Amino acid sequence: MANLLLGVTGSVAAVKTPLLYETLTRRGHAVKVVATAASLYFFDPAELPSEALVLDEDEWPGRREGRRWQRDDEVLHIGLRRWADLLLVAPLDANTLAKFANGLADNCLTCAWRAWEPKRPIVLAPAMNTLMWQHPATARHLRQIASDMDTTPPNGLALDELLVWINGCLGRLTIVEPEDRRLACGDVGVGAMANVESIADRVQKILDERSA
Ligand SMILES: Cc1cc2nc3c(=O)[nH]c(=O)nc-3n(C[C@H](O)[C@H](O)[C@H](O)COP(=O)(O)O)c2cc1C
C-alpha cells in the first residue's frame, strides 16, 4: 500500500480519471488527485470522494474572499509532496509536459512536480494527438526532463528509442508509452493514453521493485 499522487491534465483521456482512481484504490493504495483546471472539462469531480480531490483553488483558501495566508496555513503542494510515495501523471498533456520540462510552476500540479523529492519515482502517461506527440517539442521536453533528473540521453535517438532509453536507464522516471489507435479526435495513430490497467500495473511494478 502506497500513497499515490495522481496528476490529471487537460486531455480527453481525463475521462478515465474516476476509473483510474478506482483501479488504484482497489489495489490498496491511498490516492489523491491533483486536477488542472482544463482537466475538469473531461470528468465530473463528484465522481471522486471530495477528500481525494485537490484543485488549484485549494492552494489559496479564502483568496477570493480577501483572506490572506497565515503563518500556520499549509502550503498544499509541499504537503502533497511530503505525503506521496509516487507521482503518477495520467493523462499527461502536451501543455503540462512543456511546463514540466521548462520548470514552470503555475498550478498545484506543476508546483508539486517542481518541488518533488528526487528519490521518489515518477510515472508519466502521455496522451495527445499523433501530430502533437510527433512534434519535435515532445522529444525535446522528454530529453530535458531526463537530463534534469540524471544523465543526458545520447544524441540522435528517435522518440520511441528515447522512451526505451528513459525506461531502461533512468531509475526514477517511467514513461507509459501512448498507444497507436483511433483517437477521440478521429485521427488514427500514436497518442492515446495507455489503458488504465496497464498504467496501474506499471505503478505496481515500480512499487514492488522498491519494496523488494
Ligand atoms: C476537447 C479538447 C481535447 C483536448 N485533448 C488534448 C489531448 O488529448 N492532449 C493534449 O495534449 N491536449 C489536449 N487538449 C488541449 C489542452 O486541454 C490544453 O492545452 C490545456 O491548456 C491544457 O491545460 P493543462 O495542461 O493545465 O491541463 C484538448 C483540448 C480540448 C478543448
The ligand as a Gaussian input file, in Angstrom:
#p B3LYP/6-31G(d) Opt

LIG

0 1
 C      -11.759000      18.864000     -26.403000
 C      -10.288000      19.038000     -26.106000
 C       -9.476000      17.934000     -26.080000
 C       -8.100000      18.071000     -25.799000
 N       -7.313000      16.954000     -25.769000
 C       -5.990000      17.088000     -25.555000
 C       -5.155000      15.933000     -25.524000
 O       -5.592000      14.781000     -25.626000
 N       -3.831000      16.110000     -25.319000
 C       -3.275000      17.351000     -25.187000
 O       -2.057000      17.448000     -25.058000
 N       -4.053000      18.472000     -25.170000
 C       -5.392000      18.364000     -25.346000
 N       -6.195000      19.475000     -25.324000
 C       -5.579000      20.782000     -25.088000
 C       -5.385000      21.046000     -23.575000
 O       -6.582000      20.865000     -22.872000
 C       -4.859000      22.474000     -23.386000
 O       -3.542000      22.542000     -23.914000
 C       -4.898000      22.948000     -21.962000
 O       -4.396000      24.261000     -21.895000
 C       -4.077000      22.040000     -21.059000
 O       -4.016000      22.589000     -19.765000
 P       -3.328000      21.790000     -18.562000
 O       -2.037000      21.246000     -19.083000
 O       -3.133000      22.811000     -17.498000
 O       -4.258000      20.711000     -18.136000
 C       -7.558000      19.351000     -25.558000
 C       -8.406000      20.468000     -25.565000
 C       -9.742000      20.311000     -25.833000
 C      -10.635000      21.545000     -25.835000

